[in-house]
């Protein structure tokens, strides 16, 4: 019975991948293309993996893409690869470490001086120190600091630089299903906390930050295995849970902006992709992993906001 379930799940994944591949073959019409060669898209952590593929796909659609990397040489190499592959493409590169407040501030100043602002921000930069069945929290503080607080730092720095537009600026946060509040296999064991984070009337930045602080404190004293936290990739899952919650919170706040100054924010799960972060053990190619993030960044017509997507489909938080 278990084998049949696995086979059916595999068939569903393959069908979704086929659907995505077919959708990508259909070009955007002139009426759908709200962007142009002067549309500025920033992709964090884009020197390799999913981030590089997101940058590549955005450049393929004709946007001006800013590649960022902690190591500037790696970023320059990635930018040169894109320029060689896509002749005439608009690609720039800048050093950026989302863990370092001064690096984020310096990047924001450079963006303002060079371009006056941006239209799209894709928060892809992140870390995970567990592979396979490992579930160590040795690096929990860095994982939370990078994946959640670093992402939040970038959003706060870029929001004042998001350009006014009839079509709205876009923020896409690359997240994970592992961070779902009500996932069957990896949910929070603390029912009261889960309800607090689920209910929009009680969800606040303080609640999210307090949850991360509580987890890190339990890591320090060795009580994190109590069963109240996700059981798989615990630190990574919680960092993405925080990203998902923050996406919902900020999307709601930004929705109050006047027309022409709207910023639409969503998050997406790329799936288990064959990249260095998964030890090349994923079951999806990198172009499929990047697809939903690019689709959200370029969403034509009236964009959605505050939602969570995978394979171009909305999923529950």
Secondary structure, 3 states (H helix, E strand, C coil): CHHHHHHHHHHHHHHHHHHHHHHHHCCCCCCCCCCCCCCEEEECCCCCHHHHHHHHHHHHCCCEEEEEECCHHHHHHHHHHHHHHCCCCCEEEEECCCCCHHHHHHHHHHHHHHHCCECEEEECCCCCCCCCCCCCCCCHHHHHHHHHHHHHHHHHHHHCCECCCCCCEEEEEEECHHHCCCCCCCCCCCHHHHHHHHCCCCCCHHHHHHHHHHHHHHHHHCCHHHCCCCCCCHHHHHHHHHHHHHHHHHHHHHCCCCCCCCEEEEEEECCCECCHHHCCCCCECHHHHHHHHHHHHCCCCCCCCCCEEECCEEECC
